[in-house]
Amino acid sequence: MKKLVLFAVIAAFVTILSADGTAQTKTRVRFARGAHSATVKATIRGYAYRDYIVGTSAGQTMNVSITGTNSSTVFTIFRPDGTNLEEAAETDGYRGELDEGGDYVIRVGMMRSAARRGGSTSTFSLIVTIR
């Protein structure tokens, strides 16, 4: 009986720790028919981040900008092979021509200095334009 209670307590503890399952989410950015731009709004907290997946073709131009209630809200763009896109690491704005097509990942988070502060949150608007 004691083992069963101990197991239940451990299971409850693990469930509580993983309750913030949306902290590391992946969402595909959808563009309205005929639109080149999409806006995503969400909230992040502490060290949590959100990944936004954008499908592109080689030669297209990507323009990304972010505004947040916390001035330390930034994004990093990863190429389809998982490496950082040059000039798109921990920034609030990017514009450039893509030399390869595929799924790019835009990771939104807070700079470490802001994330370290307990309870630090940011509600943000991410604007993605592909032409």
N, C-alpha and C positions, 0 to 999 in steps of 0.2 A: 504494500500500500504506500509506503514512504517513497519507493522508487517511482510510482505512478504520480504522486504529488510533485516530486522533484522534476520529473519529466514535464508535467503541465506548467510548472513555474518557468522552466527553461524555454519551453515553446512560447509562452506568453511574452517572455522577455525578448526573444528573437522577433516575434511579431511586432512588438512595440518599436524595436530598433529599425525594422524595415517598413514601418507604417508610412514613411515619407517616400513611397515607391515612385512618386512622380518627380522626385528630385532630379533624376538623370533620365529625362524623357527624350524620345526621338519622334519627330513629327515631320511628315513630308509637306513642303510648302506647295499649295495648290493655287494656280492662277486662274482667275475667271476667264471664260472663253473670250478670246481676242485681247486679253489684257497682258501687259508686259511686266506689271508690278503687282506685288502682294504685300499686305501689312499683317504682321502677327503681333498680338498683344498677349503678355503673360507676366508672371511674377516669379522671381527667384529669391532664394534665401541662403545666406552664408556661402559655403563652398559648393552648393548645388549648382548645376548647370542644365541647360536645355540645348538639345541638338536639333537643328532644322536642316532637312535634306532637300537639296535643289537639283533637279535634273537639268543638264545643259548639253549643248553641242559645242564642238571646237569652233573657235572664231567668234563666239558670242561675247558680248560685253556684260559684265556683272557689276552692278552698283548696289552697295549695301550700306545702310546707315541705321543707327540705333539712338534712341533717347530713352532715358530712364529716370525714375524718381531719385535714384542714387547716382551721382555723377561718376561713380566708379564702375558702372555697367559697361561692359565691353564684349567684343566677340572676336573669335578666331576662325578663319576659314581653312578647312582641310580639303586637299585635292582628292580625287577619286582613289588614289593609291595610299591615302592616309597621311601624307606629308603636309606640312603647313604651306599655304599659298603665300608666296613672297609678298611682303608689305601688308599682310592681313592678319597679324597676330596681336591680340589684346589692343584693339583699336575701336573707335566709334564710327569709322567711315572707311569705305574701300570702293575703288572703281578701277577696273582693269579688264583687258581682253583675255579670254581663256584660251590657252593653247591646246587643251584637250577636253573632250566631252566626257560626260558621266555624271555620277552623283557627287556633288560637293556637299560638305557638311559645314554648317555655320553653327559654331558652339557659342552660346551666350552665357556669360557668367559675370562675376564681379572680380575686380582686382583683389589680389590676396590681402592687401592692407585693409580693405573694406570688409572682406569676407571674415577676417579674424575677429572683427567686432561682433560680440554676441548679439543675436537677433537682427542683424543687418539684412534688410530686404530691399528689393527694387522691383517696381512695376515698370515694364518697358514696352516700347513699340519698335519693332524691327521692320524696316522697309527693304524689300528685295526687288530689284529690277533686273530683268534679263532681256537683252535685245540682240 
